[in-house]
Amino acid sequence: MAFKRNVGGLDRIARAVLGTALVAVAVGAFVLGRGGVGVVTAIAGAALLFNAATQFCGLYALLGIDTCSRR
């Protein structure tokens, strides 16, 4: 499945960093027995990492936002 790229530059880097941080928080939450918090943060972190990896954001597509510079 091919997505039209609409995430790039600093936006992509920020999503990767925040996604990684959220996954780390999720792991910590699971270790501390806070499964509900862990599930929510894991899903949010995975979504941001998916956006960074594919350079596609569904919400951006709906709103017509494009931060990906094309040359």
N, C-alpha and C positions, 0 to 999 in steps of 0.2 A: 504494500500500500504506500503510495507516494503522497507526501504532504507538500503543499506550497509553503516555502520557507517565509516566515514573517517575524522571526526572533533572531537578532544578531547583536554583535558588539558587546557593550557593557551589560545589556539586558540579559544576554545569554550567560555571561560570566556570573552575574548576580544570581540567576536562577540555579546555576550549578553549585555555587557556594551555599546558598540558602537551602537547597535541596539536600546537600550533604549534611549540613548542620541539623536539619529536621530529622533525617534518618538517624543521626547520632543521638538526638534527644529521644527518639522512639526506642532505640535500643536501651538507653538508660531507663526509660519508663517501664519497659518490660522487665528489666532486672529488678526494679524496685516494686514490682507487682502492680503497676498502674496500667493494666492492659488496655483500658478504654482510651487513655491519653496516647498510649503507644500506637494503637491502631490508627487513630486520627492523624497523628504526626507522621507516621510511616506512609500513609496514603498521600498526604500533602507533599512530603519530601520526594516520593516516587514520581508524582505528577510533575514537580519542578525539574527533576532530573530527566524525565522523558522530554519535556519541553526543550531543555538545553541540548539534549542529544539529537533530537530530530529537527530542531530549529523551527518548531511549529507550536503555536498556541491557539487552541480553538476559540477562546474568548477574544483574542486579538483578531481572529478571522471574522468573527461575528461583528466586532466593532469597527472593522476596517483599519486597524492599526498595523503598521509594518515598521519594525526597527531594524530590518535586515538591509544593509546597503548592498546593492548589486552593481557590479562593474562590467 
